[in-house]
Amino acid sequence: MKYLLVIEEAKGNLSAYFPDVPGCVAVGDSVEEARANAKEALEFHLEDDEAPASRSLRQILESGDVVSTGEEVFAWVDYEHGKALATA
């Protein structure tokens, strides 16, 4: 399963969230830190829950769940068997 990770500038840091995993958020002082913290958050968030379906970037943008300003960082996180693998 691949989940889109959206990283945005927030007050004093970066905020990261997964549009397809409601409530799963992370922060960091850099993009790398936000991505690493988001991977951990995803593992923790889905630890006891079934992984929700994921959507394509087009589906997410068309749904209005993410409104792009062009300043976000988008990354994909692979999630399998309770483990967030690599981000791309």
Phi and psi restraints in degrees (value plus and minus 20) as a CYANA .aco file:
   2 LYS   PHI    -136.0   -96.0
   2 LYS   PSI     110.9   150.9
   3 TYR   PHI    -135.4   -95.4
   3 TYR   PSI     116.9   156.9
   4 LEU   PHI     -95.1   -55.1
   4 LEU   PSI     111.7   151.7
   5 LEU   PHI    -129.4   -89.4
   5 LEU   PSI     108.6   148.6
   6 VAL   PHI    -132.3   -92.3
   6 VAL   PSI     105.9   145.9
   7 ILE   PHI    -136.4   -96.4
   7 ILE   PSI     104.9   144.9
   8 GLU   PHI    -148.0  -108.0
   8 GLU   PSI     134.7   174.7
   9 GLU   PHI     -92.3   -52.3
   9 GLU   PSI     115.3   155.3
  10 ALA   PHI    -145.9  -105.9
  10 ALA   PSI    -195.5  -155.5
  11 LYS   PHI     -90.6   -50.6
  11 LYS   PSI      85.0   125.0
  12 GLY   PHI      64.3   104.3
  12 GLY   PSI     -26.2    13.8
  13 ASN   PHI    -179.5  -139.5
  13 ASN   PSI    -185.3  -145.3
  14 LEU   PHI    -133.4   -93.4
  14 LEU   PSI     122.9   162.9
  15 SER   PHI    -132.5   -92.5
  15 SER   PSI     116.9   156.9
  16 ALA   PHI    -147.4  -107.4
  16 ALA   PSI     122.1   162.1
  17 TYR   PHI    -173.0  -133.0
  17 TYR   PSI     139.5   179.5
  18 PHE   PHI    -129.6   -89.6
  18 PHE   PSI      90.7   130.7
  19 PRO   PHI     -77.8   -37.8
  19 PRO   PSI     -48.7    -8.7
  20 ASP   PHI    -111.0   -71.0
  20 ASP   PSI     -19.9    20.1
  21 VAL   PHI    -149.2  -109.2
  21 VAL   PSI      61.0   101.0
  22 PRO   PHI     -73.9   -33.9
  22 PRO   PSI     115.6   155.6
  23 GLY   PHI      66.3   106.3
  23 GLY   PSI     -25.4    14.6
  24 CYS   PHI    -113.9   -73.9
  24 CYS   PSI      84.6   124.6
  25 VAL   PHI    -153.2  -113.2
  25 VAL   PSI     141.1   181.1
  26 ALA   PHI    -173.5  -133.5
  26 ALA   PSI     146.0   186.0
  27 VAL   PHI    -154.2  -114.2
  27 VAL   PSI     146.7   186.7
  28 GLY   PHI    -190.3  -150.3
  28 GLY   PSI     141.5   181.5
  29 ASP   PHI    -105.4   -65.4
  29 ASP   PSI     -36.3     3.7
  30 SER   PHI    -158.1  -118.1
  30 SER   PSI     146.9   186.9
  31 VAL   PHI     -80.3   -40.3
  31 VAL   PSI     -63.1   -23.1
  32 GLU   PHI     -81.6   -41.6
  32 GLU   PSI     -62.9   -22.9
  33 GLU   PHI     -87.7   -47.7
  33 GLU   PSI     -61.5   -21.5
  34 ALA   PHI     -82.6   -42.6
  34 ALA   PSI     -61.0   -21.0
  35 ARG   PHI     -84.5   -44.5
  35 ARG   PSI     -65.2   -25.2
  36 ALA   PHI     -83.5   -43.5
  36 ALA   PSI     -64.3   -24.3
  37 ASN   PHI     -86.0   -46.0
  37 ASN   PSI     -54.6   -14.6
  38 ALA   PHI     -87.4   -47.4
  38 ALA   PSI     -58.7   -18.7
  39 LYS   PHI     -80.6   -40.6
  39 LYS   PSI     -65.2   -25.2
  40 GLU   PHI     -83.1   -43.1
  40 GLU   PSI     -62.0   -22.0
  41 ALA   PHI     -82.7   -42.7
  41 ALA   PSI     -60.1   -20.1
  42 LEU   PHI     -83.6   -43.6
  42 LEU   PSI     -65.0   -25.0
  43 GLU   PHI     -80.5   -40.5
  43 GLU   PSI     -65.3   -25.3
  44 PHE   PHI     -85.7   -45.7
  44 PHE   PSI     -64.4   -24.4
  45 HIS   PHI     -83.1   -43.1
  45 HIS   PSI     -57.7   -17.7
  46 LEU   PHI    -118.4   -78.4
  46 LEU   PSI     -13.4    26.6
  47 GLU   PHI     -70.1   -30.1
  47 GLU   PSI     -67.4   -27.4
  48 ASP   PHI    -131.4   -91.4
  48 ASP   PSI     -13.0    27.0
  49 ASP   PHI    -137.3   -97.3
  49 ASP   PSI     136.0   176.0
  50 GLU   PHI     -92.6   -52.6
  50 GLU   PSI     119.0   159.0
  51 ALA   PHI     -86.4   -46.4
  51 ALA   PSI     106.7   146.7
  52 PRO   PHI     -91.5   -51.5
  52 PRO   PSI     141.6   181.6
  53 ALA   PHI     -82.8   -42.8
  53 ALA   PSI     129.2   169.2
  54 SER   PHI    -131.4   -91.4
  54 SER   PSI     136.9   176.9
  55 ARG   PHI    -140.3  -100.3
  55 ARG   PSI     144.1   184.1
  56 SER   PHI     -95.5   -55.5
  56 SER   PSI     144.1   184.1
  57 LEU   PHI     -77.5   -37.5
  57 LEU   PSI     -63.2   -23.2
  58 ARG   PHI     -78.7   -38.7
  58 ARG   PSI     -66.7   -26.7
  59 GLN   PHI     -81.5   -41.5
  59 GLN   PSI     -60.8   -20.8
  60 ILE   PHI     -86.9   -46.9
  60 ILE   PSI     -65.9   -25.9
  61 LEU   PHI     -86.4   -46.4
  61 LEU   PSI     -60.6   -20.6
  62 GLU   PHI     -87.4   -47.4
  62 GLU   PSI     -47.0    -7.0
  63 SER   PHI     -93.9   -53.9
  63 SER   PSI     -40.5    -0.5
  64 GLY   PHI      66.2   106.2
  64 GLY   PSI     -16.4    23.6
  65 ASP   PHI     -89.0   -49.0
  65 ASP   PSI     -42.0    -2.0
  66 VAL   PHI    -153.2  -113.2
  66 VAL   PSI     105.8   145.8
  67 VAL   PHI    -128.5   -88.5
  67 VAL   PSI      89.2   129.2
  68 SER   PHI    -100.0   -60.0
  68 SER   PSI     110.6   150.6
  69 THR   PHI    -122.7   -82.7
  69 THR   PSI     -23.9    16.1
  70 GLY   PHI      68.6   108.6
  70 GLY   PSI     -21.6    18.4
  71 GLU   PHI    -127.3   -87.3
  71 GLU   PSI     -22.1    17.9
  72 GLU   PHI     -98.9   -58.9
  72 GLU   PSI     141.7   181.7
  73 VAL   PHI    -130.8   -90.8
  73 VAL   PSI     107.6   147.6
  74 PHE   PHI    -128.1   -88.1
  74 PHE   PSI     117.2   157.2
  75 ALA   PHI    -164.6  -124.6
  75 ALA   PSI     134.2   174.2
  76 TRP   PHI    -125.0   -85.0
  76 TRP   PSI     117.9   157.9
  77 VAL   PHI    -137.9   -97.9
  77 VAL   PSI     103.2   143.2
  78 ASP   PHI    -100.9   -60.9
  78 ASP   PSI     114.9   154.9
  79 TYR   PHI    -151.3  -111.3
  79 TYR   PSI     101.1   141.1
  80 GLU   PHI    -163.4  -123.4
  80 GLU   PSI     114.7   154.7
  81 HIS   PHI      30.1    70.1
  81 HIS   PSI      25.5    65.5
  82 GLY   PHI      59.3    99.3
  82 GLY   PSI      -9.3    30.7
  83 LYS   PHI    -151.7  -111.7
  83 LYS   PSI     107.3   147.3
  84 ALA   PHI    -102.3   -62.3
  84 ALA   PSI      99.3   139.3
  85 LEU   PHI    -108.8   -68.8
  85 LEU   PSI    -138.0   -98.0
  86 ALA   PHI    -114.1   -74.1
  86 ALA   PSI     134.9   174.9
  87 THR   PHI    -127.2   -87.2
  87 THR   PSI     128.2   168.2
